[in-house]
Amino acid sequence: MSQYTAIIPVAGAGTRLRPHTYTYPKVLLTVGDKPILGHILDKLIENKIKKVCFVIGYMGDKVREYVNTNYKNLDVNYVLQEEQRGLGHAVWLTKANVSGPILIILGDTIIEADIPQFLKQDFDKIGVKEVTDPKRFGIVKLNKSGFIDYMVEKPENPPSNMAIVGLYAFKNSNLLYSSLDKISKIGKTTRGEMQLTDAMQMMIKEGHKIKAVKIKGWFDCGKPETLIETNRYILSKKSGKVALKAGKNCLIINPVYISKTAEIKNSIIGPNVSIGEDAVIDNSIISDSIINEGAVIKNGNLDKSLIGPNAFVEGKVESINIGENSEIKLTI
């Protein structure tokens, strides 16, 4: 069996996650005990995938630095997407760097799936999951055998409620690249972008079989509320395996992740809280929140909050979303 190469598009600016994405690419925002991208790469390594091609753009240098520092055993290359012209365009740009079977996985999405099932080279496969609002997604229509009859990107009249989740396996990347070449040559776009969905629909129309695989969990980290939801999921999976350190007069309510270098005193932490390196929490109650490295929280009461690296919060705030090096002081 040929070795798969993973293609991970990470070029997006993540505008819905500002102010955090003013200083960090979306894929390097923390959920659980590490950045989103770290969880994805750990899953690839677990499934013996060592070749990875990143499509970088916005703050691509920070993606390079993170990967090259923390995943030195991977065989990595980078392709620059200067303009955000869609997922199809991002994948198409990798054709000079990639050959053989490929696994495409979006860099801002945590997916719970049977990866070995995708890696069986019997049929090309894409991950799907039922959704309540199919107009927002790429949608597939399946036949009785589980193969895709038709797929379309963000349709006004969806043929089903089965959404494409951002996990794809192709046993022969040349076929996909050929379809993307055709899409590019005729200038076909949907909603102003070159869509991977359109290339796959072209393959299906020409008689190629693509099998749909229903996945268990799908966590899109594109907005503050979904980032916090993903954090809950990651912590629930890692409960009992996290670093814990708390000083006197503290109560820890699992699941939580607390870095070994964080300082916690006179506080209640949890459930569903991640606290990064060198953070300081003093006389505070924190639940359902992500506190990044170096942040300081004093006399706070935080819930459903995102606190950026080296931010400072003092006072009784219930829910807050502040970026790196920000400071908020509230007087009572």
C-alpha positions in Angstrom: 0.0 0.0 0.0 1.4 3.4 -1.0 2.1 5.9 1.7 -0.5 8.7 2.0 0.4 12.4 2.0 -1.8 14.6 4.1 -2.7 18.0 2.6 -3.7 20.5 5.2 -5.0 24.0 4.1 -4.1 26.6 6.8 -4.1 29.8 4.8 -7.3 31.4 6.1 -7.3 34.7 8.1 -10.0 33.5 10.6 -11.8 36.9 10.7 -14.6 35.5 12.8 -12.1 34.8 15.6 -10.8 38.3 16.0 -9.2 39.8 18.0 -7.3 36.5 18.5 -6.4 36.1 14.8 -4.9 39.6 14.6 -1.8 38.1 16.1 -2.2 34.3 15.5 -3.4 32.2 12.6 -6.7 30.4 13.5 -5.1 27.0 13.4 -2.7 27.9 16.2 -5.4 28.9 18.7 -5.6 26.6 21.7 -8.2 24.0 22.4 -7.6 21.6 25.3 -3.8 21.3 25.9 -2.5 22.5 22.5 -3.3 24.4 19.3 -6.0 23.0 16.9 -3.3 22.1 14.4 -1.4 20.0 17.0 -4.4 17.8 17.6 -4.7 17.2 13.8 -1.0 16.4 13.4 -1.1 14.0 16.4 -3.9 12.1 14.8 -1.9 11.8 11.5 1.1 10.5 13.4 -1.1 8.0 15.3 -2.1 6.7 11.9 1.5 6.5 10.6 1.1 9.4 8.1 4.5 11.2 8.0 4.3 13.3 4.8 2.4 16.5 5.1 1.9 19.4 2.7 0.6 22.6 4.2 -1.1 25.3 2.2 -0.1 28.5 4.0 -1.1 32.1 3.6 -2.0 34.4 6.5 0.8 34.3 9.1 2.3 31.3 7.4 5.6 32.0 9.1 4.0 31.2 12.5 2.6 27.9 11.1 6.1 27.0 9.9 7.7 27.8 13.2 5.1 25.8 15.2 5.4 22.7 12.9 9.1 22.8 12.5 9.6 23.2 16.3 7.1 20.6 17.5 6.9 18.0 14.7 10.5 17.6 13.5 9.9 13.9 12.6 7.3 14.8 9.9 8.3 15.1 6.2 6.9 18.5 5.6 6.6 21.0 2.7 4.8 24.2 2.3 2.9 25.8 -0.6 1.9 29.5 -0.5 -1.7 30.5 -1.4 -1.4 34.2 -1.9 -5.1 34.8 -2.5 -7.9 33.0 -0.7 -9.6 31.6 -3.8 -11.3 28.5 -2.2 -10.5 25.0 -1.0 -10.2 23.7 -4.6 -7.7 26.3 -5.4 -5.7 25.5 -2.2 -5.5 21.8 -3.1 -4.8 22.5 -6.8 -1.7 24.5 -5.8 -0.1 21.4 -4.2 0.0 19.3 -7.4 3.7 20.0 -8.0 4.6 18.9 -4.5 2.3 15.8 -4.0 1.8 12.5 -5.7 0.1 9.2 -5.0 -2.7 8.7 -2.4 -3.7 11.8 -0.5 -5.7 12.6 2.7 -7.1 16.2 2.7 -8.0 17.5 6.2 -9.0 21.1 7.0 -6.6 22.7 9.5 -9.3 24.4 11.5 -11.6 21.4 12.2 -11.4 18.7 14.8 -13.0 15.5 13.4 -13.6 12.3 15.3 -13.5 9.6 12.6 -12.2 6.1 11.9 -9.1 7.3 10.0 -7.9 3.7 9.0 -11.2 3.3 7.2 -10.4 6.3 5.1 -6.9 5.0 4.4 -8.1 1.7 2.9 -7.4 2.0 -0.8 -10.6 0.4 -2.1 -12.5 3.6 -3.0 -12.0 7.3 -2.7 -13.9 8.6 0.4 -15.2 11.8 1.9 -16.5 12.3 5.5 -20.1 13.4 5.9 -22.4 14.2 8.7 -26.1 15.1 9.0 -26.7 18.8 9.7 -29.8 20.9 10.5 -28.9 23.8 8.1 -27.7 22.2 4.9 -27.6 25.5 3.0 -24.4 26.4 4.8 -22.4 23.5 3.6 -21.3 21.3 0.7 -24.0 18.7 0.5 -24.1 15.2 -0.9 -26.9 13.0 -2.2 -26.2 9.3 -1.6 -27.4 6.1 -3.3 -28.5 3.0 -1.5 -24.9 1.6 -1.6 -23.5 4.7 0.2 -21.8 6.1 -2.9 -22.4 9.7 -3.9 -24.7 10.4 -6.8 -24.4 14.1 -6.6 -22.7 16.9 -4.6 -23.1 20.6 -4.5 -21.6 23.6 -2.6 -24.0 25.6 -0.3 -27.2 24.9 -2.3 -30.3 27.0 -2.1 -32.4 23.8 -2.4 -30.3 21.1 -0.7 -30.8 17.6 -2.1 -30.2 16.2 1.4 -29.0 17.2 4.9 -25.8 15.3 4.6 -22.9 17.7 4.8 -19.2 17.4 3.7 -17.1 17.8 6.8 -13.6 18.4 5.5 -12.0 15.0 5.5 -11.2 13.4 2.1 -9.1 10.4 0.9 -8.1 9.9 -2.7 -6.2 6.8 -3.7 -5.0 8.4 -6.9 -4.4 12.1 -6.6 -3.8 12.5 -10.3 -7.5 12.1 -11.0 -8.4 14.8 -8.6 -5.7 17.2 -9.9 -6.9 16.5 -13.4 -10.4 17.6 -12.5 -9.0 20.7 -10.7 -7.0 21.5 -13.9 -10.3 21.4 -15.9 -12.1 23.6 -13.3 -9.2 26.1 -13.5 -9.0 26.1 -17.3 -12.7 26.8 -17.8 -12.7 29.3 -14.9 -15.5 27.7 -13.0 -16.2 29.2 -9.6 -19.0 28.8 -7.1 -19.7 31.8 -4.8 -16.6 33.4 -6.3 -14.2 30.5 -5.3 -12.7 27.4 -7.0 -14.4 24.6 -5.1 -13.2 21.1 -4.4 -16.8 20.1 -4.4 -17.1 21.1 -8.1 -14.0 19.0 -9.0 -15.4 16.0 -7.2 -18.8 16.4 -8.9 -17.0 16.4 -12.2 -15.3 13.1 -11.3 -18.6 11.6 -10.4 -20.2 12.8 -13.6 -17.4 11.0 -15.5 -18.2 7.8 -13.7 -15.8 7.8 -10.8 -17.0 6.3 -7.6 -16.7 8.2 -4.3 -17.9 6.7 -1.1 -19.4 8.7 1.8 -18.2 7.8 5.3 -20.4 9.0 8.2 -18.2 10.4 10.9 -18.8 10.5 14.7 -17.9 14.1 15.7 -17.2 17.3 13.8 -16.0 20.4 15.5 -15.5 23.5 13.4 -13.3 26.0 15.3 -14.3 29.0 13.2 -16.1 31.2 15.9 -15.6 31.9 19.6 -18.5 29.8 20.7 -17.5 26.8 18.5 -13.9 27.1 19.8 -15.2 26.8 23.4 -17.4 23.9 22.3 -14.3 22.2 20.8 -12.4 22.8 24.0 -15.1 21.0 26.0 -14.9 18.1 23.6 -11.1 17.8 23.7 -11.0 18.1 27.5 -13.7 15.4 27.9 -11.6 13.0 25.8 -8.5 13.8 27.8 -10.0 13.8 31.2 -7.7 12.2 33.7 -4.7 12.6 31.5 -4.1 16.3 31.9 -1.4 18.3 33.8 -2.7 19.7 37.1 -1.1 22.1 39.4 -3.0 24.2 42.0 -2.0 26.1 45.1 -3.7 26.4 48.4 -7.4 27.1 48.8 -8.2 25.9 45.3 -10.9 23.6 43.9 -10.5 21.9 40.5 -13.6 20.6 38.8 -12.7 18.2 35.9 -12.4 18.1 33.1 -9.7 20.8 32.9 -6.2 21.3 31.5 -3.8 23.3 33.6 -0.2 23.7 32.4 2.5 22.6 34.9 3.9 26.2 34.8 0.7 27.9 35.6 0.1 29.4 39.0 -3.4 28.9 40.6 -4.3 30.2 44.0 -7.5 30.9 46.0 -9.6 29.9 43.0 -12.2 27.5 41.6 -11.3 26.2 38.2 -13.6 24.1 36.0 -15.3 22.4 34.5 -14.1 22.7 30.9 -11.2 25.1 31.4 -7.8 25.2 29.6 -5.0 27.2 31.2 -1.8 27.7 29.3 1.9 28.0 30.3 2.9 30.7 32.9 -0.7 31.9 33.3 -1.6 33.3 36.8 -5.1 32.8 38.3 -5.7 34.5 41.6 -8.9 34.7 43.7 -11.1 33.8 40.7 -13.8 31.5 39.5 -13.4 30.2 35.9 -15.5 27.8 33.9 -16.0 26.8 30.3 -13.1 29.1 29.1 -9.7 29.1 27.5 -6.9 31.1 29.3 -3.8 31.3 27.1 -0.2 31.4 28.1 1.0 34.2 30.2 -2.5 35.6 30.9 -3.2 37.0 34.4 -6.7 36.8 35.9 -7.3 38.5 39.3 -10.6 38.7 41.2 -12.4 37.4 38.1 -15.6 35.4 37.6 -15.3 34.1 34.0 -17.6 31.8 32.0 -17.5 31.1 28.3 -14.5 33.4 27.9 -11.4 33.5 25.6 -8.4 35.2 27.1 -5.4 35.8 24.7 -1.7 35.3 25.5 -0.3 37.7 28.1 -3.6 39.5 28.6 -4.6 40.9 32.0 -8.1 40.8 33.5 -9.0 42.2 36.8 -12.6 42.4 38.2 -15.9 40.5 38.0 -16.5 39.8 34.3 -18.9 37.1 33.4 -18.0 36.5 29.7 -15.2 38.2 27.8 -13.2 37.8 24.6 -9.9 39.6 24.5 -6.8 39.2 22.5 -3.1 39.1 23.1 -1.5 41.7 25.4 -4.9 43.3 26.2 -5.8 44.7 29.6 -9.1 45.1 31.3 -9.6 46.4 34.8 -13.1 46.7 36.3 -13.8 48.5 39.6 -16.8 47.4 41.6 
